[in-house]
């Protein structure tokens, strides 16, 4: 019998891990420089926690049952878990809180496609306790800084505003609103034209479909739609944000007020990071502002504004694999320490530990016996080990460079 991983699961071999860590380390260096601290939440969550914010549909959660008949699920995303943790475990925290994560998430293969992936890796940040222009700008500039650290080319950011988009959708009758939303989210002009709408609403739907492109043009179009005072303020805030981003230098931005996220808890800006490699658009990450999510978890219903994003490590890996930036081999050991006789075993371990105690990272392997000198040299050469230390019983070494 050949044992295989569970359907939708996978194993990462040492080279896979080295390449994944290459990405994660660069992202971590960036978020540390911005003052973010890592948070680790439970892989298992209660189903009521996962469903409270409307972050994901129940059928996409891999569910478990414990001995107390408590409904549990493997986390399909991190925002709900972090919201729960912050309001229950960090009640005395000083805001803003800058948190980041780097972890795996799970989503059920509900379409039952053969070997469809069900475990994914994500990195992301949450900026909690601060709203407004500067917090929005920080998160978007942080996204750009992360992608620059990976030397990723050919990407752009699609920026929307959930509050404005929901306001525009509210003009449509409730019985047809979900169909309008679906047609707009899929950029399906044909589906829009076949909906039973008045001439005025058809025109409004077409305008919404075209609220995408150069920021100045899109903002001019939206201003013609008789916005109320709150929505006009949202437009003005969006304009100020774009001006601030553009003042920081070239920012590859597309304004898209037809952008509709599947998650309903977003209240302000929403965005997607999209790659255009070889003419193929691929979403690498997404995020947005959620100013009423944490109050759903807070024991007293206290409101704590938040904004964050996630980047797909899996998709970044696939994109970077073709650029030869990722490590092509696992790191080689620096030393192979070999006891020349059984009497030299203890001395060899002592010498190896002395090498490992260097202030710099030194990789040291011990030869475990059973090979002659030629086989040891061949092993060291095959593994690209730089030096062999032959250790005598008195602890004295003979150093040999490996060719």
N, C-alpha and C positions, 0 to 999 in steps of 0.2 A: 504494500500500500504506500502510495506517495502522498505525504501530508502537504497540503497547500494552505495559504492564508485564507481567511474568510473572504467571501465574495465582497468586492469593493474595498478590501484592506490591502496593504502592501508593506513590504519590508524595505528599509533603507540600508544599503550596504555601506561600508566605510567611505568609498568615494562619493556616494550620494550624500552622505552626512557631511563630508568636507565641503561639498559644493553648496549644500543648504546653509551650513554655518557661515560660509563666505558672504552670503546675502544677509543673513541675520546679524552678523557682526557689524557690517557696515550700517545697517539700519539702526542698530543699537547705539553705535557711536554718535550718530546724528541726534537721536532723541535724548541721549544723555547731555549733549551740548546745549540742548534747548531746555534742560531742567526737568525732564520727565523721569519718573521712577517706575520700576517694573512692579506689576501686580500679578499674582497667580491665584486664580479662582478655581473652585472645584470643577472637575470634569463632569461630575454628576450634579444635576439640579432637579429640584422639584418641578413637576410640570406646571404648577400654578405660577411659579417664578418665571419660567420660560414664556408662558402665554400671556402674562400680565400686560406687557407692553405692545402686544400685537406684532412682535418682531418676526415671527415665522409661523407658518401654518402647521397645525398639529401633525398632519400626516407626513411631514418632512422630518420629524423628530424620531430618532431611534429610542424607543421607550423600553423601560425596564420595570420590574416589579420587585419590591423587597418583601421581607417576611411580614411586615406590618401592613401589607396591601397599600403602601404609599406609592403613588405614581411618580416615577422618576424618568429623566431623560438625559441622554448625552448632549452636552451643550452644542447647539448648532451655530452659535455666534457668541460674542463676549459681552456686548453692551448690557444685556439684561443681568448677567452675572455680576458685572462690575457695579451696576446700579444697586443691586441687592447688597453687595458687600459694603459699598460706601455708606449707605444710609443706616445699616445695622452695625457695622464694625468700626466706622470712622465718624461717629456722631460728633465727636469733639474736634474734628479736623478743621484746620484753617484753610479757607479758600482764597484763590483757586487751587485745586488739586490737579497736578499734571501726572497722568498715569499712562503706562504703555504695557503692552503684552506681546508675547511671542509664543504661540501655542497651537495645538491641534483642535479642530472642531469636527463635528460629525453631522451628516445629513443623510436621511434615509433615501435609498434608491427606490422611490415610490413608483417610478415608471417601469421597474423590474427589468431594466436592460442588463444584459449579461455583463458581469464584471464592471458595472458602472461604479465609479469611485464614490466612497461614502466617508472617507476620512480626508481632511484637508488641513493645510497649515496656513496660519494667518499671523501677521504682525499688525499692530495698530495702536492708536493713542486715543485717550479720552481726556478732554480738558473740561473740568467740572467746576461749577460755581461762578462762572463768568459769562456774561452775554455781551452783545454789542460788536462794534466794528473791529476793535483790536483783537479780540479773541477769534473772530472769524478769519481775520487776516493771518494770525499766527498759525492756525491749523492748515490753511491753504499753502502758506509759504513753507511750512514744515513738510508737507507732501512733496513739494517741488525739491526741497533740500534732500529728502530721502532718495528721490529718483536720480538726482545729480550725483549722489554718493555712489550709486550703482553704475554711473556713466551710461544711463539709459537714454537712448535717442529715439526720436520719432514718436513722442508721446504728447498728449495735450489733455487739458482738464475741461470737462463739460460742467458748467455751473448753472444751476437752476435755483428756484426759490419756492419751496413747497407751499408757503402761505399764499403767495400770489397765484400759483397754479390752482390750489384748492378753491380760492375765491373765484377764479374764472370758471371752474367747473360747477360751482354752486348755481350758476345761471341756468343750467340745464335741468329739466324735470328729473325727479329722483328715479323714475322707472327706466330712464335711458342713460343716466349719468355714468353707470359702470361701463356701458358699451362705448360711450364717448371717450372715457378714460382709457379703455383698452385700445381703441383705434388710434388715439393720440400717442400712447406709449409705444405702439408698434409702427408709428408713422404711416398708418394705413389710410390713405386718402379715399380709396374706393369704399372701404367700410363706412367711413364718415358720411360719404355722399348718399349711402343707401339707408341711413337712419331716418326715422320719422320725425324730422325737426322742421321748425318754421324756417322761412328764408333768412330771418335775422339770426337764428341760432346756428344755421348752417354756415353763415358767414363768420360768426364768432368762432366756430370750431375750426374753420379753415385758417383764421388768423392765429389761433392757438397752435395749430400744426406748423405754422411758419415762424413762430417766435424763437428762432434759432439762427445763430451766426454772429456777425460782428456786433459787439455790445452796444455801440451807439445806435445802430439800426434797430436792434431788438427793443431797446429802451424807448425809442421813438414810437414804435408800433404799439407797445403796451400802454403808452400814455394816451392813446386815442380810444381806450376802452372804458372810459367813465369809471375810473376807480374811486372807491371811497377814501376817506382821509387815512385810515389805517393802511390800506394797500398802497396809497401814494407814498406814505412814509416808508413802507417796505421797499418800494422802487427807489426812493432817494437813498436809502441805506445801501441798497445793492449798487447803485451808481458810485457812492463814496468808496465802497469796498473795491470795486473794479479800478477806480482811479488810484487807490493806494497800492494795489497789486502791480499795476502798470508802472507806478513810480519806482518800484523796486527793480526795474529792468524788464527784459523780454520775458513775458509769462505766457506760455502757449494756452490761451483761454478761448473757449467758445461759450457764449451765453446761450442757454437753452431753457426758456421758461415753459417749454412743453415737457421737460424732463420730469417723469413721474416715477418715484421709487416705489417698489413693492411694499416697503415697510411704511406703515401709516403714522408712526410716532414722530416723524420729522415735522418741524414747525417753521423752520427758516431756510437758510441756504442748504441745498443738497448738491452733491457733485459726484462725478465719476472720473477716474483716471483711465484714459484709453490709449492704447498703443496702435500705431498705424503701420507696423512692419509689413513690408511686401504687399501693401494694399489691403491687408486684412485687419479690420478693427477688432480689438480684443480689450475687454474691460479688465484692468489689472487691480482695481480697488474702487471703493466708493465710501461715501460718508455724508455727514450733514449735521444740522443743529436739531436738538431734541430738548426743548425747554420745559416739557411737562412729563417726561418719562420718570424721573427719579421720585416725583411726588407719589406715583403709584405704589412705590415700594416703601416710602417713608411712613413710620408708625403714626406720625401726626399729620401726614399729608403735606409736609413742608416742600415747597418748590425749590429745586436746585437746578439751574440751567446747565446745559451740557452741549458739547459738540465733539465729534471725533471722526475717525476714519479707520478703515482696515485695508491692508494690501495683501493680495494673495501671493504667498511664497511659492506655491506651485506654478502659478502663471508666470511669475518673474523668473523662476528657474528655467522654464521652457523657453522663454524669450532670450535669456542670457546664455543658454547652452549653445546657441548658434554663433555667438560672438567670440568664443574662446576666452572670455574673461574669467570663467570659473576655473578652479583648480582641475587639472587633468590627471593628477595622481594624488594619492594620499601622502601626507608628510613622511619623509624617510627618517629613520632613526639616525642620530649622530654617532652613536657608539654601539659596538657589540663587545661585551665583556666576556672573556672566556677563561675559566679556571684551567690551568695546564694539567692539574691532577686533582684527585679527590681531596687531598690535603689542602688544596687551594680554594675550596668552595667558599668558606667563610670569608677569606680575604677578598675573593672576587665580589661577593655581595657588598662588602664594606667599600670597595673601590667604586662599584657602580653607584652606590648611594652618595658617595662624595661627589661624583660627576653630576648626579641629579640635583644636588643641593646648590648648584650654581645659581646666581641671581637671575640669569637668563634661562629660558626654557631649553633644556637639553634632554633629548630623547635617548634613553639608554636601554638596550636589551641585554638580557643575560642569556648566554648559550646554555641550554639545558642538558647537554651531554648526548652521547650516542652517535657523534659524528667525528670523522677524522679531520685533520687540518684543511685538507683540500675541499671537503664538503662545507666546512665552516666558511672558507673564503668564497666559495661559489654562492652560498646563501647570502653573505654580506653584499656581494656584487649584484645579485639578482634583486635585492631589496634596496639598493642604492645607499647602503650604510657607509658613512664616510670613513670610519676608523675602527680597527679592532684593537682591543687591549688584552694581551695575553698576560694572565696574572699567575705569578708563582706563589708557592705556599707562604713565603715570608711577606707577601703583599706587593712585591716589586713588579711593575708592569713593563711589558715590551709593547711599544705602540707601533702599529702597522697601518699605513694608509691603504685603503682599498682602491684597486684600480678598476 
